[in-house]
């Protein structure tokens, strides 16, 4: 149970970090499209 909880916390923090990264660098979003496509493969629910 602890392992699952730790994984969930890490996953949520990772998602927040990715969202924060894109929000801060939104002005350069066009240059990050390949990176966004790469992440979108792992985040199909977004």
C-alpha positions as YAML, in Angstrom:
chain: A
units: angstrom
residues:
- id: 1
  name: UNK
  ca: [0.00, 0.00, 0.00]
- id: 2
  name: UNK
  ca: [2.84, 2.36, 0.83]
- id: 3
  name: UNK
  ca: [4.50, 1.62, -2.51]
- id: 4
  name: UNK
  ca: [1.29, 2.39, -4.38]
- id: 5
  name: UNK
  ca: [0.77, 5.58, -2.43]
- id: 6
  name: UNK
  ca: [4.37, 6.69, -3.03]
- id: 7
  name: UNK
  ca: [3.97, 5.95, -6.75]
- id: 8
  name: UNK
  ca: [0.73, 7.93, -6.92]
- id: 9
  name: UNK
  ca: [2.34, 10.91, -5.16]
- id: 10
  name: UNK
  ca: [5.35, 10.77, -7.50]
- id: 11
  name: UNK
  ca: [3.06, 10.51, -10.54]
- id: 12
  name: UNK
  ca: [0.98, 13.51, -9.44]
- id: 13
  name: UNK
  ca: [4.11, 15.57, -8.76]
- id: 14
  name: UNK
  ca: [5.50, 14.58, -12.17]
- id: 15
  name: UNK
  ca: [2.28, 15.66, -13.89]
- id: 16
  name: UNK
  ca: [2.32, 18.97, -12.02]
- id: 17
  name: UNK
  ca: [5.96, 19.51, -13.00]
- id: 18
  name: UNK
  ca: [5.16, 18.88, -16.67]
- id: 19
  name: UNK
  ca: [2.13, 21.17, -16.61]
- id: 20
  name: UNK
  ca: [4.13, 23.89, -14.83]
- id: 21
  name: UNK
  ca: [6.95, 23.53, -17.35]
- id: 22
  name: UNK
  ca: [4.61, 23.97, -20.31]
- id: 23
  name: UNK
  ca: [2.74, 26.84, -18.69]
- id: 24
  name: UNK
  ca: [5.98, 28.73, -17.97]
- id: 25
  name: UNK
  ca: [7.36, 28.11, -21.46]
- id: 26
  name: UNK
  ca: [4.08, 28.50, -23.32]
- id: 27
  name: UNK
  ca: [5.60, 31.29, -25.42]
- id: 28
  name: UNK
  ca: [7.95, 28.66, -26.86]
- id: 29
  name: UNK
  ca: [5.23, 26.05, -27.26]
- id: 30
  name: UNK
  ca: [5.66, 25.86, -31.03]
- id: 31
  name: UNK
  ca: [9.27, 24.76, -30.60]
- id: 32
  name: UNK
  ca: [8.20, 22.15, -28.03]
- id: 33
  name: UNK
  ca: [5.61, 20.41, -30.16]
- id: 34
  name: UNK
  ca: [7.84, 17.32, -30.69]
- id: 35
  name: UNK
  ca: [8.36, 17.11, -26.93]
- id: 36
  name: UNK
  ca: [4.64, 17.57, -26.28]
- id: 37
  name: UNK
  ca: [3.86, 14.81, -28.78]
- id: 38
  name: UNK
  ca: [6.29, 12.57, -26.91]
- id: 39
  name: UNK
  ca: [4.59, 13.29, -23.57]
- id: 40
  name: UNK
  ca: [1.12, 12.95, -25.09]
- id: 41
  name: UNK
  ca: [1.92, 9.28, -25.82]
- id: 42
  name: UNK
  ca: [2.17, 8.75, -22.06]
- id: 43
  name: UNK
  ca: [-0.68, 11.11, -21.18]
- id: 44
  name: UNK
  ca: [-3.53, 10.20, -23.55]
- id: 45
  name: UNK
  ca: [-6.13, 11.42, -21.06]
- id: 46
  name: UNK
  ca: [-5.04, 15.05, -21.34]
...
